[in-house]
Amino acid sequence: MKITEAFERGEFVVTAEVGPPKGFHIEHMLEEAKTYLSDITAVNVTDNQSSVMRLGSLATCKALKDEGLTPIYQVTCRDRNRIALESDLLSAAMFGIENLLLLTGDHTKLGDHPQAKPVFDLDSVSLIHTVKLLESGVDLGGNELVGEPPKFAKGAVVSPCSDSVDAQLAKMERKVAAGCEYFQTQAVYEPEKFIRFMEKAKQFGKPVQLGIVIPKSVGMCRYMNANVAGIHIPEEMIDELKADKEKTKAGITGVEIAARIIKECKPYCQGVHIMAMGWESKVPSLLKQAGLR
């Protein structure tokens, strides 16, 4: 099922993210996905997230699909040139994987192979354009594809709480012009900024999913504030995590904060995307507290 079909039906679309392991044994990951994520719309699979080498997103998507879940294949431009990207997209179509999230990707210097050469032959906008071309039956070289062309739901990302809102809106506009059909946002901790952004972004007429990362600890919040562009976790939220260390360690406080953000932002978006970062077991509780289950 294409995620865009759920948006068209007016559903509030819930997705969550899983990261493939650093190895090829995925039984535990599959079991957790089936246990905690089976009743959401779709499951994103990261593509060597943060430039850390892991099992491939495409293979993991196929495994999730075989288990009855609906995968979203995340594709980054960092590691492959246009030939490899187009080839992988056709492979996804052959496997029946219909949902894409198209990203530029983090630089290799940030990951566990900093000596690796980054590719970036394409960026997120030109990758969206590439998918659109493939859907028309032609590749980037102008060569016709054999048989029926692929059809995908094409997604991209946006950072609504960035200091440069106009730049984010301009990127969003370029992605829509290239063929993007839905957006997932960077993690949001400032609902008022998100709401202001959405008032401007609605001009594009595309569904937007609120991005949520459950805050696990004070240290995690401090790290994101210092190192992740477009994210600022207010001091009062950090104080909540400080207040009861046992509740924070158990994930109770983080889930409460995340649920509150979802409730406040829900009237202004068309779905939520949860980046559980190893806390997939918290997703059912989060959805229940947010009034989504």
Secondary structure in CASP SS format (residue, H / E / C, confidence):
PFRMAT SS
TARGET T0000
AUTHOR 0000-0000-0000
METHOD secondary structure of the structure
MODEL  1
M C 1.00
K C 1.00
I H 1.00
T H 1.00
E H 1.00
A H 1.00
F H 1.00
E H 1.00
R C 1.00
G C 1.00
E C 1.00
F C 1.00
V E 1.00
V E 1.00
T E 1.00
A E 1.00
E E 1.00
V E 1.00
G C 1.00
P C 1.00
P C 1.00
K C 1.00
G C 1.00
F C 1.00
H C 1.00
I C 1.00
E H 1.00
H H 1.00
M H 1.00
L H 1.00
E H 1.00
E H 1.00
A H 1.00
K H 1.00
T H 1.00
Y H 1.00
L C 1.00
S C 1.00
D C 1.00
I C 1.00
T C 1.00
A E 1.00
V E 1.00
N E 1.00
V E 1.00
T C 1.00
D C 1.00
N C 1.00
Q H 1.00
S H 1.00
S H 1.00
V C 1.00
M C 1.00
R C 1.00
L C 1.00
G C 1.00
S H 1.00
L H 1.00
A H 1.00
T H 1.00
C H 1.00
K H 1.00
A H 1.00
L H 1.00
K H 1.00
D H 1.00
E C 1.00
G C 1.00
L C 1.00
T C 1.00
P E 1.00
I E 1.00
Y E 1.00
Q E 1.00
V E 1.00
T E 1.00
C C 1.00
R C 1.00
D C 1.00
R C 1.00
N C 1.00
R H 1.00
I H 1.00
A H 1.00
L H 1.00
E H 1.00
S H 1.00
D H 1.00
L H 1.00
L H 1.00
S H 1.00
A H 1.00
A H 1.00
M H 1.00
F C 1.00
G C 1.00
I C 1.00
E C 1.00
N E 1.00
L E 1.00
L E 1.00
L E 1.00
L E 1.00
T C 1.00
G C 1.00
D C 1.00
H C 1.00
T H 1.00
K H 1.00
L H 1.00
G C 1.00
D C 1.00
H C 1.00
P C 1.00
Q C 1.00
A C 1.00
K C 1.00
P C 1.00
V C 1.00
F C 1.00
D C 1.00
L C 1.00
D C 1.00
S H 1.00
V H 1.00
S H 1.00
L H 1.00
I H 1.00
H H 1.00
T H 1.00
V H 1.00
K H 1.00
L H 1.00
L H 1.00
E H 1.00
S C 1.00
G C 1.00
V E 1.00
D C 1.00
L C 1.00
G C 1.00
G C 1.00
N C 1.00
E E 1.00
L C 1.00
V C 1.00
G C 1.00
E C 1.00
P C 1.00
P C 1.00
K C 1.00
F C 1.00
A E 1.00
K E 1.00
G E 1.00
A E 1.00
V E 1.00
V E 1.00
S C 1.00
P C 1.00
C C 1.00
S C 1.00
D C 1.00
S C 1.00
V H 1.00
D H 1.00
A H 1.00
Q H 1.00
L H 1.00
A H 1.00
K H 1.00
M H 1.00
E H 1.00
R H 1.00
K H 1.00
V H 1.00
A H 1.00
A H 1.00
G C 1.00
C C 1.00
E C 1.00
Y E 1.00
F E 1.00
Q E 1.00
T E 1.00
Q E 1.00
A E 1.00
V C 1.00
Y C 1.00
E C 1.00
P H 1.00
E H 1.00
K H 1.00
F H 1.00
I H 1.00
R H 1.00
F H 1.00
M H 1.00
E H 1.00
K H 1.00
A H 1.00
K H 1.00
Q H 1.00
F H 1.00
G C 1.00
K C 1.00
P C 1.00
V E 1.00
Q E 1.00
L E 1.00
G E 1.00
I E 1.00
V C 1.00
I C 1.00
P C 1.00
K C 1.00
S C 1.00
V H 1.00
G H 1.00
M H 1.00
C H 1.00
R H 1.00
Y H 1.00
M H 1.00
N H 1.00
A H 1.00
N H 1.00
V C 1.00
A C 1.00
G C 1.00
I C 1.00
H C 1.00
I C 1.00
P C 1.00
E H 1.00
E H 1.00
M H 1.00
I H 1.00
D H 1.00
E H 1.00
L H 1.00
K H 1.00
A H 1.00
D C 1.00
K H 1.00
E H 1.00
K H 1.00
T H 1.00
K H 1.00
A C 1.00
G C 1.00
I H 1.00
T H 1.00
G H 1.00
V H 1.00
E H 1.00
I H 1.00
A H 1.00
A H 1.00
R H 1.00
I H 1.00
I H 1.00
K H 1.00
E H 1.00
C H 1.00
K H 1.00
P H 1.00
Y H 1.00
C C 1.00
Q C 1.00
G E 1.00
V E 1.00
H E 1.00
I E 1.00
M E 1.00
A C 1.00
M C 1.00
G C 1.00
W C 1.00
E H 1.00
S H 1.00
K H 1.00
V H 1.00
P H 1.00
S H 1.00
L H 1.00
L H 1.00
K H 1.00
Q H 1.00
A C 1.00
G C 1.00
L C 1.00
R C 1.00
END
